[in-house]
Amino acid sequence: MEFSRHEPTLRPEQTPTGLSTGRFEVCCRECGDDEGGYDSQSGEVRDLRGPYPSKDRALEVLVLHRAMTERDW
């Protein structure tokens, strides 16, 4: 069985005008996140994306997501 390793990325959340909100998002293209607007994403993608209140919390989610999508066959 083939699988692809998920490589989520971390980015600062921004307002529509490009200013930072101080929160962070986790984006995972392998889960279908096209890094477009929040409202254009599926519910599952929005749940993963966040936003998270701190960079540390977003990094925890990123590491957990990566670990959950890795498999040893």
Order of alpha helices (4+ residues) and beta strands (2+ residues): beta-beta-alpha-alpha
